[in-house]
Amino acid sequence: SQTIHQWPATLVQPVGSPLSLECTVEGTSNPNLYWYRQAAGRGLQLLFYSVGIGQISSEVPQNLSASRPQDRQFILSSKKLLLSDSGFYLCAWSRILPGQGHYEQYFGPGTRLTVT
Amino acid sequence: DQQVKQNSPSLSVQEGRISILNCDYTNSMFDYFLWYKKYPAEGPTFLISISSIKDKNEDGRFTVFLNKSAKHLSLHIVPSQPGDSAVYFCAASAGGGSNYKLTFGKGTLLTVNP
């Protein structure tokens, strides 16, 4: 079965510090990978998605970046955090459903980031 | 522009009764819809989905109804249980092929009272 891991679970960082959040998926190959953010009282906002190694698409302009150095590894980074970067960050993966072109996404446990 | 809308931020239901969670969408290209359940400090878990070629899909206590003409879908939970208390997100995608993205609503907090 497939599992998805995220770490760290919680993080408190000062404004201006760098960020690196990691996500790994087990039990599947060549998954689509996604980074979402859920800000307080808001829905899920798609930040980045990747359909393969080194292929990253950005959904919203921001001071965050993403990388996919390996097939099942997805990293979210920032050089200098802003207060507005606080939120709950979720990684997800998806696969093509047999006979269909639709994608169910499966989420990791999330990382709670507080920027102080 | 919010393409998927969950207009009720919260819903409170008595245990054993029916919970009905609603979702509206504006993008007529959406043809696949999903519901997710989320507990605090956890990632969302997939509940049930429906393709636009259907108007109903059932899985145990959960049923999703789709009204394409009204661009409206709903999730029915019968009977509701205290463990169903969570935030429920509606999501939609605009077709297969290379479109991998889901658009989420803001969620509805369901509270099931014992």
Contacts between the chains, C-beta under 8 A, distances in Angstrom:
chain1	res1	chain2	res2	distance
A	6	B	43	8.0
A	32	B	100	5.0
A	42	B	106	6.3
A	43	B	89	6.8
A	43	B	104	4.9
A	43	B	105	5.8
A	43	B	106	3.8
A	43	B	107	5.7
A	44	B	44	7.3
A	44	B	89	6.5
A	44	B	91	8.0
A	44	B	104	4.2
A	46	B	101	6.2
A	46	B	102	7.5
A	46	B	103	8.0
A	49	B	100	6.1
A	49	B	101	6.6
A	51	B	100	6.7
A	59	B	101	7.8
A	88	B	41	7.7
A	90	B	43	5.3
A	90	B	44	7.4
A	92	B	43	7.6
A	94	B	100	6.4
A	100	B	51	7.7
A	100	B	96	6.2
A	101	B	95	6.7
A	101	B	96	1.5
A	101	B	97	5.2
A	101	B	99	7.9
A	102	B	32	4.4
A	102	B	49	7.8
A	102	B	51	7.1
A	102	B	93	6.2
A	102	B	95	7.8
A	102	B	96	5.5
A	103	B	93	6.6
A	103	B	100	5.4
A	103	B	102	7.5
A	104	B	34	6.5
A	104	B	46	5.5
A	104	B	49	6.4
A	105	B	46	7.4
A	105	B	102	5.9
A	106	B	46	6.4
A	107	B	36	7.8
A	107	B	43	3.4
A	107	B	44	5.0
A	107	B	45	7.2
A	108	B	43	5.2
A	109	B	42	6.0
A	109	B	43	5.2
A	110	B	41	7.0
A	110	B	42	6.6
A	110	B	43	5.0
A	112	B	41	6.7
